[in-house]
Amino acid sequence: MSRKRVLIVGGVAGGASCAARLRRLDEQAEIFLFERGPEISYATCGLPYYVGGVIPQRQHLLVATPERFRDYFRVEVRTRREVRSIDRQAKTIEVENVETGEVELQRYDVLVLAPGAVPVCPPLPGIDLPGVFTLRTIQDADRINAWAKQRRASHAVVVGGGYIGLEMVENLARRQIGVTLIEKLEQLMPVMDPEMVSPLVEELRRQGVEVRLRCGAKAFEANDDDSITVITDGNNRLRADLVVLALGVKPDVRLAQQAGLEIGITGGIRVDEQMRTSDPHIFAVGDAVETIDFVTKRPRLTALAGPASRQGRVVADVICGRPTKYRGTQATAVVSVFDSTLAMTGASEKTLVQEGIAYQKSYTHSLHHAGYYPGAQSMTIKLLFEPDNGRLLGAQIVGRAGVDKRIDVLAMAIQMNATVYDLEEAELAYAPQYGSARDPVNIAGMAAANIARGDVDVAHWAQLAQLKDDEQPLPMVLDVREPAEVAAGPVPEAVNIPLGELRSRLGQLPTDKQIWTYCAGGQRSYYAVRVLKQHGLQARNLSGGYRLRKMRHAPAADG
């Protein structure tokens, strides 16, 4: 192999994985890694849990040290080095030692950019006050820990209800710090669909967290007692001993822009399927790049460690002459909020609507393991799939246990272009403490396949609400639950005929209009639809049943 000189700007997931993979493939290459901070590879996703004390030792966050990279991989690691500019014609970079101010030029044959992303910090009054923090590095976590300890913080305000915001809420609460969570939009976790997120609001309240939706921060004021007042859009004033800004991140493209590299429509560095930028000698990976969405085939930004690590491996392969390509990003992710877990993979319904992609959807509720085995917990699965062939487009799950296992199965199914029919036939591990003979993934596939085959016509609560809003004629809404269930959770417009009585009372049903059926979760109402259709009646099943209706109508916010 030729002796290439490869310079990598940035460590963490993308840059570090590229360096390690490159050395395993090419023992002769000169590999230099420059990182502006003191660590080259650390667990960014573990930072909230370090703040909360779940990860007690700081060094446990360090995935690999500079010394290990030198000893194991013969990579020349330069920490505390800021790459200030790129001269593409000369193929050099200008590097500043941030401790001494010394500047040097480094020549490259191949340059890999892994600058990551920077927290979104809008120019709000007081946003730079002491006690207002973002969380992106270990040093950020150190500062939050020190401030909370020194000030004996008793209350915090977290601004933003995405992944980091929710994880910080949970971990501040672990430190016995009261928390108010504010989110400018109408839902938490904006990347997901609102009905799947609503159980998290209930969980947060159960844990004593105040949640305020449609409530953004517009200013911060310092108080005489060193506390901070957060002034919201509605001019409410929230006192806090510390504030954590979790408003998302944006790609750090400053170096790429200075070098004249092409920037994509999403604001990330544009790369091809081999992660090569508009300069054939420069690659880019991680949070700073724009990749193609695996499902929609549209450009997207993704700030996740898994895709960044895989992209680093792709670049190492390409540098060594292998024809490896990056498949695209489907953004599989999971987040825990106290005792609840929320996960997604592929496209959301919001994304499909925005992109004009045709889809069908289904909801199922299943126990995470056999119901007869103690401790079974329920989860709700939402599947999105193509109407004509049943190909999976996306999935979301919310529940208390077993969510991570099922989202991983569905993520792989999407990667393999599987259909809902494949989910029906998936053979998954079964023992009563782990699952059921029909796993929640199988059940979700069966429900979706019934729709795709035409065995059941599906309806959704949102459609019923839209008919009401438009003052259109309504279908007959048929509740096939038992009377005790109806009394505990009535739906005003529904007529109750329990499933066991349905065949004997068919004469009470209209023949000139549609009948939309529901039960608690959707199974009995599916049985009802099959009975009604075979007796010549127009029937549709309200997917997800009464449980989904409750999720859709959950209270939105405190205050």
Protein Blocks (a to p, Z undefined) as FASTA:
>chain_A
ZZdddddedehjmmmmmmmmmmmmmmkbccddddfblbfbdcfklmmmmmnomambfklm
pmbafklmmmmnopacdehiacfbdcfknopaddddfknopacddddfbdcddebpaddd
ddbehklgghiacdfbfklmmmmmmmmmmnopabdcdedjbfklmmmmmmmmmnopacdd
ddfblbehklbcfklmmmmmmmmmmnopacdehiacfbdcddfkopacdddfkopacddf
bdcddebpaddfklmmmnopacdfkopacddfkopafblkbccedjlbccddfklopacd
dddfklmmmmmmmmmmmmnopacdcfbjehiacddehjaccddehjdfklmmmnopacdd
ddddddfbdfklghiacddddddddfklopafbdcdddfehklmmmmmmmmmmmnopafk
lmmmpccdddfklmcfbdfklmmmmmmmmmmnopaccddfklmmmmmmnopacdddddfb
dfklmmmoccfkbccddfklmmmmmmmpcfkbccddddfkommmmmmmmmmmmnopacdd
dehijmlmmmmmgcfbgZZ
